[in-house]
């Protein structure tokens, strides 16, 4: 849902975040409503951003010896290097058959030296992830820039098979280093044994972010076009809390955060996160079951329907801040929503159909594809690719359905 960075709206000059919301009918359940809550972070001026101390922690173990693993990471890091400034410092730490500093701290202005070091990486050996993480933090700490952007970028297929390999052990290790003011960004590659849940946990504990790279286009998106969003934080320790008026909302579910199992509780819900990157856009969608069918007649335009609170800290500041937003109660017909919000609904439908969600029994792949075609931005390559992906998924799932039907008839 948040892959597309939809409809970014810059905050006011004196604000760190902008808020917007829409309440609309639900395209897959006529008895329910959808609340779209959109939060956008301010964009940092890259020329005014303090010097960066970056440590590339790269998994060069034997499991990375596939075209969509180490070669893909090498291409991705080469793209990142293009964005470095002379005042930035880069180090490379590797782990595989050996653990150690592959390239000592080097100025971002020495791009050819950095590119050569990346190109010479070769895979082999076990996966001593714990030792690699410890080594990277030692290097980052030795080059620490006070008031700067101190960050480790861990790139791996997530297969930690030597050392502390349980999520709990790795969480504890990363949490310990988090107190030093060094961020952790995780980049995952590969298929099959890619441990996305483990990398997400590590990034969150490291007060950072994570992304999955499946091809060079994705590497370009994450490390070039969205460079500042991936690398530079405008807020830390952020969490978004939303509370609903129980006299209006009988029941609800948060869509798209299924891996945060503790998110839903009582009448309030907290979407937890570590850092918020420069220019980041978060769209949260709630499916709401109202207490009565004709809500507008008993609650016309009143405030108090839902209230959001974003808690966060500014980088290098221990003072906790809060931004509040009252979601207005105004129902916009689905077909009158901005195209980006209708496209977001198609992304929700895609996820629901893939998972065969019990909440989306009344829609088909054709419904999803029609909605996406009506609402996508033709200038956005990722949105066009989404439609292609949906069409491929339709063919795959149609084959599965035919097989199940044939088996049933034979039995």
C-alpha positions, -999 to +999 in steps of 0.1 A: +000+000+000+028+025+009+051+013-018+039+040-042+043+072-020+009+084-032-001+120-035+027+136-014+016+169+002+044+191+017+038+203+052+034+240+061+068+257+065+065+257+103+054+220+105+072+187+103+041+168+090+010+173+070-023+154+076-052+147+053-081+122+054-111+110+034-141+090+045-158+070+018-180+040+010-162+007+009-161-009-027-162-045-014-187-041+014-216-017+010-223-018+048-189-004+057-168+027+052-132+033+045-111+059+063-080+070+045-055+087+068-025+103+050+006+116+068+035+133+049+069+142+064+088+173+053+116+170+028+151+177+040+173+200+019+202+176+010+227+205+008+219+215+044+220+180+058+250+174+081+278+150+070+269+113+068+289+084+083+277+054+064+289+018+069+279-007+042+275-040+059+274-065+030+266-103+033+291-120+010+284-156+022+278-185-001+240-181-001+245-147-019+261-164-049+230-159-072+223-132-098+195-117-078+216-114-046+252-101-044+254-089-081+221-070-075+234-055-043+266-044-060+245-026-087+223-010-060+252+003-039+269+017-070+237+038-075+238+050-039+274+061-043+264+086-070+245+106-043+274+109-019+290+142-011+326+149-004+319+156+033+302+121+037+323+091+048+318+056+037+332+023+050+325-013+039+323-042+063+317-077+049+309-111+064+311-145+048+342-167+047+357-138+067+345-109+088+362-076+086+367-041+071+367-044+033+372-007+027+384+017+055+366+050+060+367+069+027+354+103+016+322+103-006+343+124-031+365+093-038+338+076-059+361+056-081+378+040-050+344+031-035+330+017-068+362-004-072+358-019-037+322-028-044+330-044-077+357-066-062+333-083-037+330-121-041+307-145-023+317-176-003+315-192+032+290-193+060+268-164+073+283-150+105+257-122+107+262-115+144+299-110+140+293-088+110+268-066+128+292-061+158+321-052+134+299-027+115+289-009+147+325-007+159+335+010+126+304+033+127+312+043+163+349+050+155+338+075+128+308+089+147+297+124+135+281+144+163+249+158+149+253+139+117+237+110+099+254+079+114+240+048+097+247+012+089+232-002+057+229-040+062+224-058+029+216-096+030+193-124+021+185-126+058+200-160+063+219-156+096+231-192+102+261-186+124+260-169+158+229-154+173+203-164+147+170-162+166+150-130+161+150-124+199+188-126+202+193-103+172+167-079+185+186-076+218+219-071+200+205-043+178+186-027+207+218-024+227+236-005+199+205+017+192+214+038+222+246+049+205+227+071+180+235+049+150+207+041+126+202+007+108+188+004+073+182-031+061+181-041+024+168-076+016+175-095-016+168-130-030+138-153-031+129-184-010+149-179+022+146-141+023+136-135+060+116-103+056+102-105+091+136-108+106+150-078+087+120-057+096+125-065+133+162-056+130+155-023+113+128-013+138+151-022+167+178-002+151+155+028+148+157+025+110+139+013+079+141-016+055+134-024+018+133-054-005+152-053-038+142-077-064+158-061-095+179-031-105+148-009-111+139-014-074+175-006-064+173+026-084+140+035-067+152+029-031+188+041-033+186+068-060+152+084-066+142+080-029+177+084-016+169+111+010+138+092+022+158+060+027+190+075+042+180+107+060+156+108+089+134+138+099+119+121+129+128+092+153+109+068+176+077+077+157+043+060+163+009+070+151-021+065+174-057+069+163-088+067+184-124+063+172-156+076+187-174+044+199-208+061+194-201+062+157-177+033+150-189-001+160-160-021+147-129-015+125-098-031+111-065-016+100-056-027+065-021-036+054-003-039+087-010-076+093+025-083+105+020-060+135-002-084+154-005-063+185-017-032+166-054-037+172-067-033+207-099-019+222-110+014+205-075+027+198-047+015+176-010+023+174+010+019+142+046+016+155+077+027+135+113+037+140+124+066+120+106+086+094+126+095+063+127+128+044+096+132+023+080+100+035+043+094+029+022+071+050-013+061+040-032+041+066-067+027+056-093+016+081-124-004+072-151+008+095-184-008+105-206+021+117-231+017+146-260+026+123-263+026+085-274+062+081-246+079+100-248+113+083-283+118+097-271+114+133-236+127+130-236+154+102-202+170+098-194+169+135-159+167+149-149+139+173-153+111+148-116+101+149-085+117+163-049+109+153-018+117+173+017+113+159+044+110+186+080+115+175+114+129+183+135+151+161+170+137+152+196+143+179+169+155+203+155+136+233+124+158+236+092+140+225+069+159+203+033+154+192+012+164+162-026+161+164-052+158+137-090+156+138-105+135+110-136+153+098-168+134+094-177+140+058-185+110+035-172+114+000-187+090-026-160+065-037-161+076-074-155+112-063-123+104-044-090+117-058-076+091-082-047+083-059-070+072-031-090+050-055-058+035-067-049+028-030-081+009-027-071-013-057-038-021-039-059-032-009-080-054-031-049-069-047-035-079-012-069-092-002-073-114-033-038-127-030-044-138+006-080-149-002-092-126+026-126-134+041-133-096+040-131-094+002-153-123-009-175-101-031-149-088-056-130-104-085-097-099-102-116-081-130-130-057-104-095-049-091-080-045-126-108-023-138-104+000-107-067+002-111-070+010-148-095+038-140-073+054-112-036+048-120-012+077-129+000+070-164+032+089-156+041+066-127+060+036-139+054+017-106+017+021-109+017+008-145+038-022-133+012-028-106-015-033-132+008-058-151+014-076-119-024-078-112-031-092-147-004-119-142-018-128-107-053-131-123-040-157-147-022-177-120-051-177-096-075-186-124-055-217-131-055-227-095-093-222-093-097-245-124-075-271-109-095-271-076-127-273-096-114-303-117-103-321-085-137-316-069-155-329-100-133-360-102-139-367-065 
